[in-house]
Amino acid sequence: AETMHSWEDGMYPSGAVFPAGYHFGDNNVFGKRSVFGAGDTFGKDNVFGEASTFGAGAKFGSDNDFGEDEKFGPGSELKDRETIGEDSTLGQGSVVGSFNQFGSGVHFSKRDTIGRHNMFGAKDEFGRNDQLGAFNEFGAGSLFGSRVMFGKEQQFGAENTWNGPTYLRGNDLFGFRNYGIPAGDLPESDKERWEEQ
């Protein structure tokens, strides 16, 4: 892939439009409302302004900071220790690593795969058939589609809602007034905690 050269020491202006297939290295700063093509790749420690759009199959290294209202195309790949701003959207079939932080109102599409030890904000939405690793923390008011598969020891905030079959591994913590998990879907280690809320 061709390497995109910066305008000035890794600083790109707001509203810039980039073609598909470029490779951006590390430590760049992109202005808000940037538009990136399909298959663009990015290194680590980049900063992206709000309301940017990333084409299908975009790939990112670790430790990047994303503003709010970002749009990631289908099949995007984010690594570890990323910070994703509120009201952002991840396209269908995206893959996300571990130890990431998500703002509130982030929308995950169906069939996304998400790693371990992530922190999710309030009112995030997860699609159906998503898979989440162990030890994640979810803010209050989150929505989960049907057939979401969770790793062990999740921490759920208050007033979360599940839609349809749910696959939990056990030893989870629940805030108050959570709804929608059928009793038969709860592992034995979760039943008492679910009833106590």
N, C-alpha and C positions, 0 to 999 in steps of 0.2 A: 504494500500500500504506500501511496505517496505521503510524505510527511508535510503537514500544513505548517508553513512558517508564520510566525506571529507578526502583527503590525509593528509592535514596539515592545520588546522584552516580555513577551508572553501576555500582553494586555490586548484583549479584543473588544471592540466597541459594542454598544447595545444594538440590537436589531440586525446583527450580522447573519448572513445566510451562507452555509457551507455545503458543498456538494457531497455526495455519497463517497464512502470508502477512504476517507482521510484518517491518518493517524496523528493524534495530538499527544504530545509527551506529558511530562510532569510540570506542576507548579504554574499553570496558566490561570488567568482570570478572564472569564467571559462575561460580557454585559448581559443585561436582561433582554428577554424576548429574542434570544438567539435561536436559529433554526439549523439543526444538524441533519445531514443525510443518513440514509440507511447504511448500516455496517461501519459507521465511524467508530474508532477506538480511541480511548483516553487513558493516560497514565494515572499516576496518583497525585494527591495533594492539589487538585484543581478546584477552583471556585466558579460556580455557575450562577448567574443572575436569575431572578425570578421569571416565571412564565416562558421558559425556554422549551423547545420541542426537540426530541431526539428520535431519529428514524428507527425503523425496525432493526433488531439485531445489534444495537449499540452496545459496546463493551467498555467497562470502566475498571481501572485499577482500584486500589484501596484509598481510604482517607480523603475522599472528595466531599465537598460541601455544596449542596444544591439548595437554591432558594425555594420559595413557595410556588405552588401552581405549576410545577414542572410536568411535562407530558413525555413519558417513555413509551416508545413503540413496542409492538409485540416482540417477544424473544430477547428483550434487553437483559444484560448481565451486569449486576453490581456486585462488587466484592465485599470486603469487610470494613468496619468502622466508617461507613458513609453516614452523612447527615442529610436527610431528605425533608424539605420544608412542607408545611401544611398544604392541604388541598391538592397534592400532587397525585398523578395517576400512573400506574404501571400497567403496561399492556399485557395481553394474554400470553401465558407461557414464559413469563420473565423468571429469572433466577437471581436470588439475592443471597449474599453470604451471611456472616455472623457479626454480632456486636455493632449493629447499626441502630441509628435513632431516627424515628419517623415522627413528623409533626401530626397534628390532629387533622381529621378529615381526609386522610390519604386513602385512595381507592385502589385496591388490588383486583385485578381481573381474574378470570377463572384459570385454573391449572398453573398457578404461580407456585414456585418452589422457594421457600424461605428458610434460612439456616437457624442457628441457635443463638441464644442470649441477645435477642433483639428487643428494643423498647419501642412500643407503639403508642401513639398519642390517643386522645379521646376521639370517639366517633369515627375511627377508621373502619373501612369496609373491606371484607375479604370475599372473594368469589367462590364458586363451588369447585370442588375437587382441588383446592389449594392444599399444599403440604407444608407444615411448619415443624422445624426441629424443636429440640427440648429447651427448657429454661427461658422461654420468652415472657415478656410482661406486656399486658394489654391495658390501655386506658379505659375509662368508663364510656358506656354507650356505643361500643363497637358492635358491628353486625357481621355475622359469619354465614356464608352460603352453605348449601347442603354438601354433605360428604367431605367436609374438611378433615384432614388427618393431622393430629397434633402429636408431637413428641411428649415425653414425660415432664412433669413438674412445671406446668404453665401457671402464671399468675394473672388472673382475670380481675379487672376492676368491677365497679358496680354497673348495673343496668345494661349488661350485654345481652344480645339476642342471637340465638342460633336458629337456623331454618333447616329442618330435615335431619337426616342421620348425621351423627357426629362421632368421630373416632378419637377418643382420649386414651392416653396410656396410663394415667394414674398419678397420684400424689400431687394433684393440682390444688390451687387456692382460688376461692371465689369471693368477690365482693358481695354486696347485698343486692337483692332484686334482679337476679339474672333469670332469663327465660329461655325456654325452647329446647332444652336437652331432655329427650325422653329417658325415663328412669332406666330402661334397658340398655341405653348407650353409655351409662356411667360405669367406670371401673369400680370395683369394690372399695378401693381406697378413697374414692371421691364421693361416694353416696352420702356419708354422714356430713361432710362439708357442704355439699349441695343443699341438703335438708336444713342445715343451720342458718343459711342465709335468709 
